Amino acid sequence: MIKVRSLNKQIYQERKIKMMGGLTDIPGVLVGNAEDKGGRTGCTVILCPSGAVPGVDVSGGSPGTQNTDFLRAGTAEYPVYGLLLTGGSFFGLPATGGVMRWITEQRIAEVPLVPAAVIFDLPYAQGSPPPDAALAYAACQAANGGPLAEGNVGAGAGATIGKIYGRPMKGGLGTASLHIPGGPVVAALAVVNALGDIWDQGRIVVGALRPDGDFVNQTQALLHNVPSPLFFTSTTIAVVATTARLTKAEANRVARLADDGMARSISPNHTQWDGDTIFCLALGQHTSNLSSDALITQVGTAAATVLEQAIIRGALAAQSGGCTP
């Protein structure tokens, strides 16, 4: 175990050097985190005071979401001013009221649309109250455009990874960004609470552990055993954002393409016990001369890249908590 954690700390530092930055590299995006007193659960708020064109992709078999139907192509053109990523499973969804209150108090919108997604962190929370409107409001008050903390913060406070076979490890919040030369900025933020293992360049870096401290490799185990998840429900929830000017239909497509980053970094992925959800926010500061198809492909490819990095960084940045290494 000591050897695995030492290696992961080294990999995390390499990842920070390779891909610095995060979601707040998108001008107009503010991020705030808040955790309960015990640090066992929490929420993360993403605010866009000037509004953003939204999209969404829900791929997990057990999603816990709110207001995602309003984000799909073909529905009314209504900007999003805030998103909530939260622990507490379904009990955490009412926390959106705190985000709505903050937005209305700031006179940003009279009736704000606040989409939300939850992670199942109840076993790790160990009886802590789920995030509520007050905690989400505190996250809004803490929101800023500066560098983001990673690991056991916000909605990542109660995240764990690798729960089909073996002993799970701690998960967390991660973020990454890149600037396409001559093009838009694309960034991602992920709360990594996956049922599966986290993979980086063909090797498991965080996941289910055997008694000897080595990794189980749950993908291979699934091919030879009947699955018996420890916690039954998990989720990786994420936001990708870009300065590109996109329509609602294009933002939805970018969210779908970003899913490749989740597939590259998590295995097994999108199981019947995962509620994997990816939101997209397009801020529209960058106008491209590319065709719609070329722009979607470029931004979607970049979104998959930064999401992959955000997931790996969120897993590697996590610190041990309680009995979870």
Secondary structure, DSSP 8 states (H G I E B T S, - for coil): -HHHHHHHHHHHHHHHHHS---GGGSTT-EEEEEE-TTSS-EEEEEEEEEEEEEEEEE-SSS--EES-GGGSTTS----EEEEEEESSGGGGGGGHHHHHHHHHHTTS-SS----EEE---HHHHTT-----HHHHHHHHHH-BSS----BSSGGGTT-EE--SSSB-EE--EEEEEEE-TTS-EEEEEEEEE-SSEEEETTEEEE--B-TTSSB--HHHHHTTS----SSS-BEEEEEEEEEE---HHHHHHHHHHHHHHHHHHEES-S-TTB--EEEEEEEEEE---S-HHHHHHHHHHHHHHHHHHHHHHHHHH---BTTB-
